[in-house]
Amino acid sequence: MTDYDTLSRLLHDRHSCRGFLPDPVPRDQIEQILRAAQRVPSWCNAQPWQVIVTSGAETERFREVLYADATAKTPEPDLEWPRQYVGAYKDRRRTCGLQLYDAVGVERGDRAASGQQMLENYKFFGAPHVAVITSDRDLGPYGAMDCGGFVAAFTLAAQALGIATIPQAAVAAFAPTLRDHFAIPEDRLILCVISFGYEDEDHPANNFRTERADLDEVADWRG
């Protein structure tokens, strides 16, 4: 098997896990994930990412605080939400949501049940660990773009170790809560979190996979 085959398999096998076992990931494996993710390229090698990693009781405290605020407060993300989803983006977003709701038995049009499923974001889907990803505010969108590479590499390195992940922008929507809870300074943009741990393979939310666009939809060949 070539290196490309290995990478392709990891990319195909990785998915956003929405049901975790409570078992903690050993510290040395978390460090392996972080070391691998740090190898991604960044503009001028700025490496703008900073990561707060929670375990054990710290994850539980964060879970309780976030869930309480998410059910009582208005979202205040550091980064502006997408203005709208149209065309193919709207279709893909809708399909992903319907796949999830079908998997967990939420009937179409049942807003109460779909709302409860959405709130699972703020319980980290039961994950024992959370990685909070921040970037330097002065680096703006380019620092955030560099951190996107870090997030992708984190998820692939975790997959290579048999550890499931889900990057969550929804959690960063409550940036003031995260800033207060972790004493994150104002000069850091809160971008997302990555919930991670071992997948609960029996959880119904893990029983679907999203598709990817055909190459002709994303590649414009010139010459």
N, C-alpha and C positions, 0 to 999 in steps of 0.2 A: 504494500500500500504506500502510495506517495504522500508527501506532506500535503499536497493539494487535496488528496482524497480524505485525509484525516480532517483537514479544516472544513471541507465541504460537509462531511458527516456531522461534525459538531454544529455547524450552522443549521443543518436540516433537523437535527435532533433537539436543539435548544428551543424552548417555548416559554411563554410567560406562565409561570406556575401560580395557581390561585388556590392552592390547598397544600399546606406544609405539615410535616410531622414536627413534634416539639423537640426532637433530639438536636442538641447543639452541634455545630461544626467545630472540629478541633482548631485551636488557635494557629497552629503551624500551617494548616490548609488555607485559612483565611489570609495569612501572610503570603502564601504562594500565589493566591489569586491577585492580591494587590501588587506584588512584584511583577507579575506578568502584565497586568493592566498598565503599569507605569511605562512600559516599553512602546506605547503608541506614540505616533508623531504629534507634535504641537508646534504652533507657529513660533519660530525663533527658539524652539526648545523651552518655551516658557513654563510648561507643565503647570497650568493654572489650577488643577484640581486639588482640593483638600477633602479628606474623607473622615467622617465620624462613624465609627463602627460600634454598634450596641450588641450586648450579649446578656443572657440571664435576666436578672432583676432590672437591669437598665432598659432592656427591650420592653419589659412589662410596664414599667413606669411611663415610658414614652407612648406605648400603646394606649394606656388609660387617659393620659393627658390629651393626646391627639384626638381620640374618639370623642371625648367630651367636647372639645372645641369644634370639631367638624360637624357635630349635631346641633351646635348652638350659635356658631358664628358664621359670618360671611367670608368667603374665600378672598385672600389678598396675596396673590402670587407676586414674586419679585419680577418675573418675566411676564410680559403681556400674553394673554391667551391668543390662540389663532383667531383671526377675525371671523372666519367662517370655514366650513367644509362644503365644497361644491364638487360636482362631477364625480370623477373616480374616487376622490378622497372621501366624499360623503358616502358613496356606495361601500367602500371598504370599511369605513367606520361603522356603518349600520350593520353590515354583514358580521363583523366581529362581535358586536353587541348581541345580535340575534343568536349567533352560535353559542355564546356564553349562556344566555338565558335559556336556550333550549337544553343545554347540558345540565343546568341545575334545576330545570323544571319550572321556570317562570313563564307563565302564559303571556302571550303577546297582549299588550294593553294593560297589564297588571302593574300599574305604576308603584303601588305600595311595595310589591315584592321586588321589582327591579330596583327601587330605591334602597331597600335593605341589602340587596346584593352589592350595590355601589358602595355602601358604607363599609363593606368588608375591606375595602382599600385602606381604611383607617384603623383596621385591626391587623394590617399587614398579612392578611389571609392566614394568620396563625404562624407566621415565620418566626423562628427564634432569634434572628439577627436582622438588623437594618443597617445599611450604609448610606449616610447622608452625604450627597455630593454638592460641593460649593465651588464657586469660581471667583476670582478677583473682579470686583465691580468695574474697575478701571479698564479691564480688557474687553468689556462689553460682549457683543455677540460672537466675537472671534474666540474669546476665552470659553464661552459656552459651547461653541462648535468643537473646540479641542476636547472639552469634557465629554462630549457625545462619543468621541472615539474611545475615551477611557471607559465609559459605561459599556460600550459594545465589547471591549476587550475583557472587562470584568466578567460579563455574562458568559463569554466563551471559555475563559479560564476556569470558571466555576463548573461549566458543563463538562469540561475535560476531567474534572475531579469527581463527577457524579453529584454535583451540588446544583440545585434548582434555584432559579432567580426570577424576579419580575421587577423591571424598572417602573417607577411610579411617579409620574408628574402630578397626579392627583394629590399626593401628600404635600408636595411643594406649594400647592395652592394655599396652604395655611402657613405661609412663611413666617408670620409673626410668632406663631406658636413654636415653631422649630427654633427661631432665633432666641426666644426667651428661655426655652427649655435647655438648650445647649450652650447658651451664652455665645452665639455666633455674632461676630461684629458686623456693623453696618456695611463695611467695605467688602463683604462677601455676598455674592448672589447665591441664593438657595435654588438649585436647579431641579433636583429630583432626589428620590431615595431608591435604593435597590433592596428589596426584601429578599432574603435568601435563607436556604436551609435544605433539608431533604424533602423531596416530593412525596406527598401522600398520593400514591398511585390509585387508591380507591376513591379519592374525592371526585365527585362528578364534574367539578369545574375544570378538571385536568383532562377531560375526555374529548377535547376537540382541538384542532390545529387550524391556524389561519393559512391562507394561500398567499403566494407572491405573484406579482404581475409578470406577464411574459416579457422577455427581454426586449422585444420590439416596442413595448410600451414605455421603456425607460431609456433605451439607447438610440441616439440619433447618429447614424454612421456617416462620416464625411470622408470621401476619398477612398 
